[in-house]
Structure formats: C-alpha cells, structure tokens
Amino acid sequence: MLMLREFDDRRLSPYTGWTRDHWAALADHLLLSARRYASASHARISFPGPPGGYGADVDALEGFARTFLAAGFRVAGEHGRDPLGLMEWYAQGLATGTDPRSPERWVRLDEHGQAKVEAASLALVLHLTRPWLWDRLDPIVQEQIVDYLAPAVGGDYPPINWIWFQIVVEQFLASVGGPFERKDIEDGLAFTDGFARENGWYADGAERAYDHYAGWALQFYPVMWSEMAAGDPAADSRRPLYLDRLERYLHDAVHLVGADGSPLVQGRSLTYRFAAATQFWTGARAGTATPAPGLLRRAASGIARHFTEHGAPDEDGVLTLGWHGAWRPIAQSYSGPGSPYWAAKGFFGLSLPADHPVWTAVEEPLPVESGDYHRVVRAPGWLVSGTRSDGVVRVINHGTDHSHPGTHLTDSPLYARLGYSTATSPVLAGEHAADPLDQSVVLLDEHGRPSHRTGFETLLLDRLPSGTMIGASRWQAHWVTPEGDDRGDHGYGRPGTVHLGPWMELISAVRGPWELRLIRVPATELERGPLRIGGWPLPAAEPVRTGTAAVSNGTMCSQVIGLDLGGVVSAGDSAPLGPWTLVPWRATTGPARPDTWYDVAVFLGAQEPGRPPVLSWDGPALARVTWPDGTADLLDPSAALRVP
C-alpha cells in the first residue's frame, strides 16, 4: 500500500499538502510495481487483465512505452541521478524490443498503427534523457532504435492529434542523424495549425472534438517539439505562438478542475486519469507568465491526489482500466491493460528540478475555491459554472458533439450530453448510454425511444451584464438504428439507419447551480412525440424509487422542476463513480405542442435546492428569469435563436 500522507507539507501546499516528494514517490511506486509484470528482457510489460482490442503484443508495448515516460521524466528532473537504475532497466528493454531477431521484439510502426503512438513516447524520453541513456547505448542498439522508428518517415497518420506523433519521432531521428523528411514535419505543422480555435484551444481534428486531448496532447506536443527543435528557425518562430495559445488555454483549464481535484468526466480515454495534469506542468515548463506556478501545481497535484485517494493505483500498485477503481466499461476499442499508463504523462512535472518555481511556490487556490464564477468558453461551446460552496464545476454544452453541424449520428454520452461536471459522470453503460436520458432534451417516438441531437447548430454563447450565461442551439431530432454493435468503440456517435423528426430549439440560462432551459418544437408536419428532459446523473450507493424528479445521495442533490410528469431512473453499473446512477427527469403527458415554449429548471448542488428560478413573460416576446439570489434577467428568445 502506498502511503503518501507522510510527505504532506501544509505550509508549502495549503490546499493539497502535496509536494514534489509525493509525485516522486507515486512515480517510483508505479514503476517498481510495473517490473513484476515485465518479461525477462524488460521489453514487454504485460499488466494483468484480458487483452485489449489490439492484442497482447500491442498491450505489452504500451506497458513499456508508457511507463518509460514516467521513468524519463523522473531521471531528467534529477539531472541524471538514478538510484532505482531506471535508465539501465529500460535500456535493456530498448535493446530487446527493437531487435528484429528477438522473440520479444515489439510490433513495428509499419505493422500496427498503435505502435506509432508509442513510438512518440520512446522518442520523447530518449530526447529528455539523452546524456544518461541514448549517449550510453551501444551503437548497435542505437541503430536498432533508429530502424524501429524509421517507418514514421513518410508514414500515414490519422488527421488528429496523431500528426504530432510523426513530428516528434522524425524530429528525434533528425537530432541523432537518422532518416527524416523535413517535408513531413513542415506539412504536419501546417496541418496542425488547422486545429487551432478561439482563445488558445485546439480541436482534435476537423470535428467539434473537445476533450482532455486538448491539454495532454494538443498543448503538450507543440511545446515539446519546439524545445526539441530549438535553434531551428521554424521552431523558434513558432514557439511564441504555441506559448501564447497555451497560456490563454490554461486560464480556461484551471476553471475546469473541481475543488476535490476531479477533472471533468467528459470525453474519451478517461482511463488515463491524472494525465489531465499534463497541461499544467506544460505551462510551468514553458514558463508561461500566467497562471502562477502555485496555481498550476495546485491544479496538477489536486488531480493526482483525487485519484490516489479514490483507489488508483490499486492495492497491487497497478493502474487498472477504470476511473477511480477498476471499471471495465470505460474502455474504448484501443484500450488494453497497458493503456491506463498514459497517466504517466501527468508526471511531466518531475522533469522540472526541485528548485523550479512550480515546486517552490506556495500553492494558490483554484478558481472554484476562490469564489463563484460564470465563464463562457467559446471554442468547445461551454457555459462553465463553478460554485465555491460545494467546489463543483459544471459545464452546459452547446458546442461539442465530436461531429459536424447537420450530421445525424447517435449521441455519444462522452461528448453530446447537455451537461458535464466534476461531481457526476454521464451514463456510459447499459440501455441509457445508447438512448439519451441524463442531461438531455429529447422527443419520444411511438416506441418510447428518445431522439438524438448530434449535428446540432450552435446559435449563441454569451454572458449577460448580471453574470448569468446564456447559450442556444437547435437540431433536427432524429432516431438512429446503429450499424453493428457498440462494444469497444472509440466513444463517438455512431451512424446507422436514420428516421428524421421535427426541429428542436433550446436556450439555456445558467447561474450558479441552476440552469433554466427553454425548449420549443417549431410547427411542422412531422410527427411530434412527448418532450422529456433529463437532469444531472447522480452517483449513488443504492437505487431509489420515487415519483418526484429530485434525488440526493447524501452529498449532492439533483433535481428537475417543470412539465407534467416526473420521476427518477436508477441505472445500475452504468457509470464509474458508483454502483448506481440516479437520473431525475420530467416530461409532457402528450405530444409537444408546436411553437410553444416549455421551461424547466435543472439543479446540481450540495445544498438542498430551495427556491428555484422563476420564469415569467413580459408580453409574447420577452422572458424574465428571477433567480434565487434575487437577480433578474430579461431574455429575448427570438434574438437568441438567430443564426449567427
């Protein structure tokens, strides 16, 4: 059992107690535990559990390459001091894994695409530890490594964050006299420029794909590449732009961490857990002017502490497939027993020496610990509400679905729900994962199946003078009979046979723990079913049976107020935060009336909801919302729904 409390320093770290010693002890624990699952040559690390979707050979390579990240960061930050013999241990694995004659050789980049991902980790660590590893390798082993990485040159990479894997590998090859194509690097850099969005954000490709990859990949690799290529005019000219984007992005990122250290439970690859800390260490290493070092460490350490205090790693020192403890349904098609070790990217802070300001500065509070806030994050289309009283960060989503406007896919619970938070998880398994219930606005067909919203149009994202946020979107309700099955997919919406329904319009007004939703179904000849609104999915130890759309788990409350009917669905083993997920809902008794504004109030908070926001109409055109704190806002629905 790993004991970290003995390192607590509440003077230096008044919020988490964590110091560099905690991070080092955690890294060492994971690395030494991993050795129990290594092959005799150390080339393969095969963690327990059934093989992933790509097979045992890929799993073993991931086990090596991803733990190698933690080892490299650990030694680089100590300027080569290596009492655990990490470099010698991994050098043996490198020699065997890249030996084409060895029965323990690694799957090559031209044999399986996943090797292209792992190759980037190998190249990155070889760069960071060059004086203590690469420079000491036998020339034959150096040649083997170059030959192993060489298929990256001219290789075919998916047009997402993977482009950076090719850039990083070829940059390393160039630095050691290996083969590379400058055109590959230049074309890749130009292509990734197309990922850039407002206020420093990146999308993961051409789609509205916003998730944790925005930080642990798309902010991380540009900064590291510009460091690897320092002195090259192309790198030196690009670095200020990358740093500016990173700094602007980090101001949003620190607002997306809960007071308990939980990141948003949103997007794919959640099993990488404290890899979400990578972005904050990247800011520290890059020397961004803001946020301050003490705030960056507070965010990063809070994330790591959150997971270590909730069962990750487990009692055997293993990072299992899961979020807190093991929960296999969180896996995607590419997830295997070695996959969770991309969490090692979260140890990037250890590449910074103990006297770096990020380690010596006193921790500063997270935004959610300093006060309530309402923040419009335009790139992903999120209205972000943080409340100091419970430390929860909520996101109301009018911009992310991992698709394009006008598509008709199923709703991915990881991307297309209307809300995500640091205290709840979307329903990810069972019938309500495929058929939207939590955080949804749907029409029900004649069989009771809910409609989907993927492909919606974002119409408005704004902040009123009072601080209240307002967002709007519209979509054509559609029902999809998916092609194939959904086992082990990538977490995106799925295509299939589509039945189109009427258009739907949604306006969200957000203040504190409350969201007021205004919903309208414009007049159409298409059949309209009943309207149903799903609220926040609350983790719980037991199911409930109640006729009201309100529920509490003893810590948090979730409620939906409005419409005619209501209840709570108890979904078992459907999310990683607890054995049950409780979802309150409200619905109309009959088909949604055309051109009628329906309103519901949706709540998530630690306190009992109390008085909800009240909606009244000033004539036919203006809606007045009076919030529990006495603030009154005037909304013009027609203006909110104008196409930008």
Salt bridges, closest charged atoms under 4 A:
ASP8 OD1 - HIS22 NE2 2.78
ASP9 OD2 - ARG11 NH2 4.00
ASP28 OD1 - ARG74 NE 2.77
ASP57 OD1 - ARG44 NH1 2.82
GLU62 OE2 - ARG66 NH2 3.50
GLU78 OE2 - ARG20 NH1 2.86
GLU78 OE2 - ARG74 NH1 3.23
GLU78 OE1 - ARG81 NE 3.50
ASP99 OD1 - ARG101 NH2 3.29
ASP110 OD1 - ARG108 NE 3.39
GLU111 OE2 - ARG105 NH2 2.98
GLU118 OE2 - ARG66 NH2 2.90
ASP135 OD1 - ARG130 NE 3.49
ASP147 OD2 - ARG108 NH1 3.42
GLU186 OE2 - ARG182 NE 3.18
ASP187 OD2 - LYS183 NZ 2.55
ASP193 OD2 - ARG238 NH2 2.94
ASP204 OD2 - ARG268 NH2 3.54
GLU207 OE1 - HIS402 ND1 2.78
GLU227 OE2 - ARG285 NH2 2.58
ASP232 OD2 - ARG182 NH2 2.90
ASP244 OD2 - ARG248 NH1 3.60
ASP252 OD1 - ARG375 NE 2.65
ASP260 OD2 - HIS306 ND1 3.85
GLU309 OE2 - ARG5 NH2 2.86
GLU369 OE2 - ARG298 NH2 2.79
ASP390 OD2 - ARG394 NH2 3.09
ASP401 OD2 - ARG208 NH2 2.66
ASP411 OD1 - HIS452 ND1 3.95
GLU431 OE2 - HIS432 NE2 3.85
ASP438 OD1 - ARG417 NE 3.45
ASP445 OD2 - ARG449 NE 3.12
GLU446 OE2 - HIS447 NE2 3.70
GLU457 OE1 - ARG474 NE 3.09
ASP485 OD2 - ARG487 NH2 2.96
GLU505 OE1 - ARG520 NE 2.76
GLU515 OE1 - ARG517 NE 3.02
ASP618 OD2 - ARG624 NH2 2.95
ASP629 OD2 - ARG511 NE 2.94
